Amino acid sequence: MAFAVVRFSSPMLAFIAAPPGSGSRLPGVGVATVRRSWASEGATERSAVSTSAAAALAACVAAFGAATLSSRRSRASGTVPVTALKACFEADASFSTFAPAQFCFAGGATSGPNSATMASSVSRHMLMPKNIKWKKPHKPQVKPYGYCNKWKYRGEAWKGNKPHFGKYALQIMEEAWVKSRNIEAMRRLCVSTMERKGRLWIRVFPHHAITKRTAESRMGAGKGSIEEWVCAVRPGFILFEIDAVEEKVARLAFLKCQKFMPFKTRFIIKADGPSMFELGLAGISGKKATNIPLEYQKGQKDSEKKVTKAAPKKKPK
């Protein structure tokens, strides 16, 4: 009971550790250890306790005592401390404004239901397939260099090797397994560097499962469980694309990614025409020709830059 009461804040400990003759100490509460710890902090803090702190503690202790006395029959099941603590929280929530207790046995206890949590405001998006065909699939054919003794070069990427959606891109230069946590780390670095401006496209998805057995396991007993999700990429594959920002911002974002990634990459700029974002087709299904600006339509005069549909062919009778 003493721990449940003194774990909240220093003003409550001062109220409990008051002299017996002052009329503010509750009878029957063993707080000798609390009084010794509280006395070491000096009498100045003890005199700074406000009336609101005493009222809040009185309400909490009263609710705790009532809940404990009314649930004697449930002592064997271990539900008494939980019920009592819940009653203390529901009695008065004004103690949440006080500072945490400065004692070693108080630990990092929360200050109440209204206290602010320390959770991160940035969410993580760990990619993985929604459905899989095989429970424990085989390893991908493309493997990082030095992964095994029978490593073989599988050639460069013949598709997905040019920027398509954005003007600036990050291209990989060697065979590698891009893990889901690598993709999330690069995404967070790019978003923080661009200050949530511009557009970012993720061209890689971890759809290969890598299994792993426990350490020092004996031979046999089947295949190991899935350890992580990766994407086996060949040299030249595009990992990320950026647009709607300046070139120096995109270079800085990809430079930060290059420092933390376990594979070699390079920064490239799209040079074979406008990107889909510049054409206004990024994220538009169908890719209709009517959305292409006039300055990018080739093979027609300025007065004839209109999309015309061919007449349907008539079926022979």
C-alpha positions in Angstrom: 0.0 0.0 0.0 2.8 2.4 0.8 4.4 1.8 -2.6 1.0 2.4 -4.4 0.6 5.7 -2.6 4.1 7.2 -2.7 4.8 6.3 -6.4 2.9 9.4 -7.7 4.7 12.6 -6.7 6.8 14.3 -4.1 4.0 16.4 -2.6 2.2 13.2 -1.7 5.2 11.9 0.0 5.5 15.0 2.0 1.9 14.7 3.2 2.4 11.1 4.3 5.7 11.8 6.0 4.3 14.7 8.1 4.7 14.4 11.9 2.0 12.3 13.7 0.9 15.2 15.8 0.1 17.5 12.8 -3.2 15.8 12.1 -2.4 15.2 8.4 -0.8 11.8 8.7 -3.1 8.7 8.3 -2.9 6.1 11.1 -1.8 2.7 10.2 0.4 3.6 7.3 4.0 2.3 7.6 6.1 5.0 6.1 9.2 4.9 8.1 11.3 4.3 5.1 9.5 7.1 3.3 10.2 9.5 6.1 13.9 8.8 6.2 14.1 9.3 2.4 12.0 12.5 2.5 14.0 14.0 5.4 17.2 13.8 3.4 15.9 16.2 0.9 15.5 19.0 3.4 12.7 20.8 5.1 12.3 23.5 2.4 10.6 21.1 0.0 8.4 19.8 2.8 7.1 23.3 3.6 6.3 24.0 0.0 3.4 21.6 -0.2 0.2 23.3 -1.2 -3.3 22.7 0.1 -4.4 21.2 -3.3 -1.8 18.5 -3.0 -3.0 17.5 0.4 -6.6 17.4 -0.8 -5.7 15.3 -3.8 -3.8 12.8 -1.6 -6.6 12.5 0.9 -9.0 11.6 -1.8 -6.7 9.0 -3.3 -5.9 7.4 0.0 -9.6 7.3 1.0 -10.5 5.6 -2.2 -7.6 3.2 -1.8 -8.7 2.3 1.7 -12.3 1.8 0.7 -11.5 -0.4 -2.2 -9.1 -2.5 -0.1 -11.6 -3.1 2.7 -14.5 -3.9 0.4 -12.5 -6.6 -1.5 -11.1 -8.8 1.2 -12.6 -11.9 -0.3 -10.6 -11.4 -3.6 -7.2 -11.2 -2.0 -6.3 -14.7 -3.1 -7.0 -13.9 -6.7 -4.6 -11.0 -6.7 -7.1 -8.4 -7.9 -7.0 -6.1 -4.9 -4.0 -3.9 -5.9 -5.4 -3.4 -9.4 -8.8 -2.4 -8.0 -7.3 -0.1 -5.5 -5.0 1.6 -7.9 -7.9 2.1 -10.4 -9.9 3.7 -7.6 -7.0 6.1 -6.8 -6.8 7.2 -10.4 -10.6 7.7 -10.6 -10.7 9.7 -7.4 -8.9 12.8 -8.5 -6.7 13.5 -11.5 -5.2 16.7 -10.2 -2.0 15.0 -9.1 -1.0 14.6 -12.8 0.3 18.2 -12.8 3.0 17.5 -10.2 6.5 16.4 -10.9 7.5 12.8 -10.6 8.9 11.5 -7.3 12.6 11.9 -6.8 13.1 8.5 -5.0 14.9 5.5 -6.3 11.9 3.2 -5.6 9.5 5.4 -7.6 11.2 4.5 -10.9 9.7 5.8 -14.1 6.1 5.6 -13.0 3.5 7.5 -15.0 1.9 10.5 -13.3 -1.6 9.7 -14.2 -4.1 9.1 -17.0 -3.9 12.7 -18.2 -0.1 12.8 -18.5 1.5 13.2 -21.9 3.1 10.1 -23.4 6.6 9.9 -24.9 5.6 8.1 -28.1 7.2 9.2 -31.3 5.0 11.3 -33.6 6.6 9.8 -36.8 5.0 6.6 -37.8 6.9 3.6 -39.3 5.8 1.9 -42.4 7.5 -1.5 -42.6 6.6 -2.9 -46.0 5.8 -6.6 -46.5 3.5 -8.5 -48.8 -0.1 -8.7 -47.8 -0.6 -12.3 -49.2 2.0 -15.0 -50.0 1.6 -18.1 -52.0 4.2 -20.3 -50.1 4.6 -20.5 -46.4 8.4 -20.7 -46.5 9.6 -19.7 -50.0 13.0 -20.2 -51.5 15.7 -17.6 -51.5 15.8 -15.3 -54.6 18.1 -16.1 -57.5 19.9 -12.7 -57.2 22.1 -12.7 -54.1 24.6 -10.1 -52.7 28.2 -10.5 -53.6 30.0 -12.9 -51.3 26.7 -14.3 -49.9 27.7 -17.9 -50.7 30.5 -19.8 -52.3 28.4 -20.5 -55.5 27.7 -16.8 -56.1 27.1 -15.9 -59.7 26.7 -12.6 -61.4 23.2 -12.3 -62.9 23.6 -9.2 -65.0 22.2 -5.7 -64.8 18.6 -4.7 -64.5 16.9 -4.6 -67.8 13.7 -2.9 -66.5 13.1 -0.3 -63.8 16.6 1.2 -64.6 15.5 4.7 -65.6 13.7 7.5 -63.7 10.1 7.6 -64.7 8.0 9.5 -62.1 10.4 12.1 -60.9 13.4 14.0 -62.2 15.9 12.9 -59.6 16.6 9.3 -58.7 18.7 7.0 -56.5 20.2 4.1 -58.5 21.9 1.1 -57.0 25.3 0.0 -58.4 25.6 -3.6 -57.2 23.5 -6.7 -56.5 22.0 -6.5 -53.1 19.1 -7.4 -50.9 17.2 -4.2 -49.9 15.6 -4.9 -46.6 12.3 -3.4 -45.4 14.0 -1.5 -42.7 16.5 -0.1 -45.2 13.5 1.2 -47.3 11.9 2.8 -44.2 15.1 4.4 -43.1 15.7 6.0 -46.5 12.1 7.1 -46.7 12.4 8.9 -43.3 15.7 10.5 -44.3 14.3 11.9 -47.5 11.1 13.2 -45.9 13.0 14.9 -43.1 15.5 16.5 -45.6 12.8 17.7 -47.9 10.9 19.1 -44.9 7.7 17.3 -46.1 7.8 19.2 -49.4 7.9 17.8 -53.0 7.1 14.3 -54.1 8.8 11.0 -53.2 8.3 7.7 -55.0 9.4 4.3 -53.7 10.2 2.1 -56.7 11.3 -1.0 -54.6 9.2 -3.3 -52.6 10.4 -6.2 -50.3 8.5 -9.2 -51.8 11.1 -11.8 -51.1 11.1 -13.7 -47.8 14.4 -14.7 -46.1 14.2 -17.6 -43.7 16.6 -18.3 -40.8 17.1 -21.1 -38.3 17.9 -20.5 -34.7 21.6 -20.4 -33.6 23.3 -23.7 -32.8 20.3 -25.7 -34.0 20.8 -29.4 -34.9 20.6 -30.8 -38.4 17.1 -31.6 -39.7 13.8 -30.4 -38.3 12.8 -28.7 -41.5 13.2 -25.2 -42.9 13.6 -22.1 -40.6 10.9 -19.5 -40.1 10.8 -16.2 -42.0 13.3 -13.7 -40.6 12.9 -10.6 -42.8 11.5 -9.4 -46.1 13.9 -8.1 -48.8 13.9 -7.1 -52.5 16.6 -8.7 -54.6 17.8 -6.0 -57.0 20.3 -6.0 -59.9 22.8 -3.2 -60.6 21.1 -0.2 -62.2 17.7 -0.5 -60.5 16.0 2.6 -59.4 15.2 2.7 -55.7 13.7 6.2 -55.0 12.6 9.1 -57.1 12.1 12.8 -56.1 10.5 15.7 -57.8 9.1 19.2 -57.1 12.2 20.2 -55.1 15.5 21.9 -56.0 18.4 19.7 -57.2 20.5 20.6 -54.1 17.8 19.4 -51.8 17.4 16.1 -53.7 21.2 15.6 -53.7 21.4 16.2 -50.0 18.5 13.7 -49.3 20.1 11.0 -51.3 23.6 11.7 -49.9 22.2 11.0 -46.4 20.8 7.7 -47.7 24.1 6.7 -49.2 25.9 7.1 -45.9 23.7 4.6 -44.0 23.0 2.0 -46.7 25.0 -1.2 -46.9 25.3 -1.1 -50.7 26.6 1.4 -53.3 24.3 3.9 -54.9 24.5 7.0 -57.1 22.5 10.1 -57.8 21.2 10.5 -61.4 19.0 13.0 -63.2 16.4 12.2 -65.8 17.7 13.3 -69.2 15.5 11.5 -71.7 12.5 13.9 -71.5 10.1 15.3 -68.9 9.1 13.1 -66.0 5.5 12.0 -65.3 5.2 14.6 -62.6 6.2 17.4 -65.0 3.6 16.1 -67.5 0.9 16.0 -64.8 0.4 12.2 -65.1 2.0 11.1 -61.8 -0.7 9.2 -59.9 -3.3 9.4 -62.6 -4.7 6.1 -63.8 -5.2 5.6 -67.5 -2.5 8.1 -68.5 -4.8 9.9 -71.0 -3.1 11.9 -73.7 -5.4 14.8 -73.1 -3.5 15.6 -69.8 -0.2 16.2 -71.6 0.7 19.9 -71.9 0.9 21.3 -75.4 4.6 22.1 -75.1 5.4 18.4 -74.7 3.3 17.1 -77.6 5.5 16.3 -80.5 4.8 15.8 -84.2 2.0 18.4 -84.4 1.8 22.1 -85.1 0.8 24.5 -82.4 -2.6 24.9 -84.0 -3.2 21.2 -84.4 -2.1 20.0 -81.0 -5.4 18.3 -80.2 -6.1 14.7 -79.5 -8.2 13.1 -82.2 -9.7 9.7 -82.1 -9.6 7.4 -85.1 -13.0 6.5 -86.6 -14.2 3.0 -85.8 -13.7 0.4 -88.5 -16.9 -0.9 -90.1 -17.5 -4.6 -90.1 -17.9 -6.2 -93.5 -21.4 -7.4 -94.4 
